Amino acid sequence: MNDAMPEPVPAGAAPQDAHEPSAPAPLGVARELTGHPGVDGHLARLAEVDDLPADGHLEVYEDVHRGLRAELTSLDAHPAPRPNENRS
C-alpha cells in the first residue's frame, strides 16, 4: 500500500499506537545498610516496589517516608534516665 493509507489491522489485533503498561521490573537501585535497625527496616520496604506497577509505588514511598520521619523524630526524644543515673 502507499503512504496515504495505513496498513489494515487484522481483526482482534490492537492498533500499534495502543499503550499497554509494561510489567513491573526491578529498578536496580542499591540499598545500603545504615546500621540503624529502624531505618534499615524502612529502607528494606523500598524493595517492594520492584514487584509493583508504577501506580503502586506511591503508597510504599509515602509509608517509608512516614517511617523515616518517625525514626528521625525519635532521635529528638530524651531517653528516660537509667537507675542510679541521677546521683548527687
Backbone as a ProteinNet text record, in pm:
[ID]
protein_1_A
[PRIMARY]
MNDAMPEPVPAGAAPQDAHEPSAPAPLGVARELTGHPGVDGHLARLAEVDDLPADGHLEVYEDVHRGLRAELTSLDAHPAPRPNENRS
[TERTIARY]
83.1	0	87.4	24.1	102	103.2	175.4	188.9	60.6	-28.7	-152.4	-249.6	-242.8	-335.6	-257.5	-293.8	-224.9	-261.3	-172.7	-198.6	-323.1	-408	-524.5	-478.5	-552	-522.3	-609.2	-548.1	-628.2	-729.9	-842.4	-947.3	-891.5	-922.6	-877.7	-740.1	-667.8	-534.7	-545.9	-459.9	-459.6	-383.3	-426	-350.8	-211.6	-117.1	20.4	34.2	-50.9	-36.2	-108.4	-172.3	-235.8	-126.4	-144.7	-42.3	-83.6	-0.4	-19.1	87.3	48	150.5	244.5	369.6	467.1	458.6	509.7	509.3	606.3	583.6	677.7	818.6	916.4	1055.7	1139.6	1239.3	1325.9	1391.3	1400.4	1462.2	1614.1	1667.2	1812.1	1882.6	1812.5	1872.8	1930.9	2058.7	2124.3	2085.2	2053.6	2020.9	2130.1	2190.2	2297.6	2245.6	2294.1	2255.5	2314.5	2238.3	2283.8	2339.3	2305.3	2345.6	2240.8	2138.5	2028	1911.3	1875.1	1773	1639.5	1595.5	1468.1	1472.5	1580	1596.6	1612.7	1696	1718.5	1589.5	1504.1	1375.7	1287.2	1283.5	1202.7	1261.2	1392	1454.3	1436.9	1432.6	1412.4	1275.7	1178.6	1046.5	1050.9	1150	1160	1174.7	1223.5	1237.7	1101.6	994.7	860.1	817.5	866.7	822.7	872.3	974	1024	918.2	822	718.3	582.7	578.2	452.2	450	331.2	321.5	344.6	374.6	409.9	303.3	176.1	72.7	68.7	141.9	150.1	270.6	361.1	482.8	452.7	360.5	336.1	301.7	217.1	177.3	298.4	386.7	506.5	598.7	621.7	710.6	659.8	529.5	473.8	486.5	464.5	476.5	621.7	715.9	857.1	895.1	845.6	875.3	823.1	699.1	642.6	728.6	769.5	851	986	1049.8	1179.3	1166.1	1057.4	1034	1015	943.4	921.8	1054.7	1140.1	1272	1352.9	1349.3	1423.1	1368.3	1237	1174.4	1211.3	1221.4	1253.6	1393.5	1479.5	1613.3	1608.2	1503.8	1488.6	1431.8	1370	1311.7	1424.1	1412.1	1512.9	1483.4	1581.3	1556.9	1531.7	1458.2	1431.5	1563.7	1582.7	1707.4	1714.5	1834	1855.2	1863.9	1839	1851.9	1992.4	1999.6	2125.2	2198.3	2132.5	2197.7	2195.5	2097.4	2082.8	2139.9	2249.4	2308.6	2373.8	2363.4	2429.1	2552.2
-118.6	0	124.7	236.4	360.3	428.9	541.7	613.1	681.6	709.3	779.4	688.9	560.5	467.5	377.1	374.7	285.1	140.5	51.7	-91.4	-127.6	-215	-257	-340.3	-325.2	-401.2	-525.6	-644.7	-767.2	-765	-830.8	-835.6	-895.5	-834	-882.4	-834.4	-768.4	-717.5	-573.3	-535.6	-398.7	-309.4	-186.1	-93	-69.6	-31.7	-13	98.4	199.2	310.2	285.9	170.2	138.9	117.1	174.7	165.9	62.7	-35	-135.1	-111.8	-107.1	-87.7	-207.4	-178.9	-287.1	-353	-471.3	-546.3	-481.8	-502.3	-448.7	-502.7	-418.4	-457.9	-392.7	-464.2	-405.7	-277.5	-180.2	-52.6	-62.4	-160.6	-178	-77.2	-20	76.7	0.9	20	-47.2	21.8	-57.6	-4.5	-50.4	43.9	12.8	18.5	-71.7	-72.3	48.4	104.9	221.6	182.9	63.2	22.1	54.8	127	159.7	68.8	-27.8	-126.7	-66.3	39.2	100.8	159.1	229.3	290	181.3	81.8	-26.5	-102.2	-118.5	-185.2	-107.9	23	105.5	105.3	117.4	118.9	-14.5	-123.8	-255.5	-263.8	-189.3	-187.5	-133.5	-54	1	-109.1	-225.1	-337.7	-384.8	-356.1	-397.9	-335.7	-216.6	-150.5	-222.4	-306.8	-381.8	-477.1	-516.6	-610.6	-543.7	-411.8	-339.2	-259.6	-242.2	-148.1	-6.2	85.2	221.5	287.1	260.1	325.6	272.3	167.7	116.9	168.7	238.1	287.4	394.2	483.4	597.4	554.9	455.5	410.3	362.5	286.9	237.5	354.2	444.3	558.1	644.1	669.1	751.1	681.3	550	476.3	477.2	456.2	459.1	598.9	701	838.6	866.4	823	841.5	769.5	647.9	572.1	635.7	685.8	750.2	880.2	953.7	1076.7	1043.4	934	892.4	854	784	748	873.4	970.3	1093.8	1171.6	1177.3	1246.9	1180.6	1047.9	977.1	1013	1059.5	1099.9	1223.9	1305.1	1425.4	1395.4	1279.3	1243.5	1210.3	1260.1	1233.5	1099.2	1012.5	882.9	899.5	805.5	808.7	785	850.3	827.7	682.8	631.2	495.5	499.5	384.7	382.3	425.2	497.3	545.1	644.4	696.5	792.2	932.7	962.7	1098.7	1108.5	1042.9	1051.2	1186.4	1234.8	1360.9	1339.2
0	0	0	-20.6	-25.3	111.4	118.7	245.9	289.8	200.8	234.6	310.2	288.5	353.5	449.8	576.4	669.3	641.6	685.1	670.4	752.2	700.9	780	898.9	1010.4	1131.8	1130.6	1144.5	1145.8	1259.3	1239.4	1341.3	1469.3	1581.1	1711	1751	1663.6	1696.6	1743	1834.8	1886.3	1789.3	1772.3	1688	1747.6	1662.5	1707.8	1810.2	1804.5	1897.1	2028.9	2047.5	2175.7	2279	2396.3	2500.8	2604.3	2621.1	2724.2	2829.8	2957.6	3061	3064.6	3088.8	3096.8	3233.9	3242	3366.9	3465.1	3596.7	3695.5	3669.5	3691.3	3672.3	3781.6	3832.8	3935.8	3886.5	3977	3941.3	3943.5	4012.4	4016.9	4105.3	4203.2	4293.9	4412.9	4438	4550.5	4680.9	4780.4	4912.6	5008.5	5077.7	5171.2	5313.1	5396.6	5537.3	5607.7	5699.6	5774.4	5910.6	5957.2	6090.6	6195.6	6158.1	6248.9	6210	6296.7	6259.2	6214.8	6280.4	6242.2	6102.4	6071.5	5938.8	5833.3	5863.8	5767.7	5736.9	5835.7	5813.7	5717.7	5734.8	5644.3	5503.2	5493.7	5361.6	5289.8	5364.6	5303.3	5235.1	5285.1	5222.6	5081	5049.2	4914.1	4809.5	4849.1	4755.7	4706.6	4781.6	4741.3	4608.7	4578.6	4455.5	4331.5	4346.7	4231.4	4176.2	4258.7	4217.3	4194.1	4200.7	4185.4	4056	3998.5	3886	3939.3	3851.1	3891.6	3979	3955.1	4035.2	4178.3	4209.5	4345.5	4422.5	4354.5	4419.4	4523.2	4494.8	4581.6	4723.6	4739.1	4872.7	4953.1	4888.8	4957.6	4991	4895.9	4920.6	5036.2	5039.1	5146.8	5281.6	5284.4	5409.2	5458.6	5369.8	5407.8	5455.8	5388.5	5429.3	5569.8	5597.4	5732.9	5837.2	5805.8	5899.9	5925.4	5819.6	5836.6	5914.8	5892	5970.2	6117.3	6145	6283.6	6349.3	6274.9	6328.3	6358.2	6268.7	6288.1	6407.3	6420.3	6532.5	6664.6	6663.1	6787.5	6837.9	6750.2	6794.2	6882.4	6867.1	6947.9	7085.8	7102.9	7231.7	7329.4	7450.1	7551.9	7617	7625.1	7687.9	7836.9	7892.4	8037.3	8112.2	8225.6	8299.1	8349.1	8348.5	8399.2	8551.6	8613	8760.4	8802.8	8909.7	8967.3	8879.2	8776.8	8688.3	8746.3	8830.9	8886.5	9028.7	9054.1	9187.7	9207.4	9329.3	9357.8	9440.7
[MASK]
++++++++++++++++++++++++++++++++++++++++++++++++++++++++++++++++++++++++++++++++++++++++

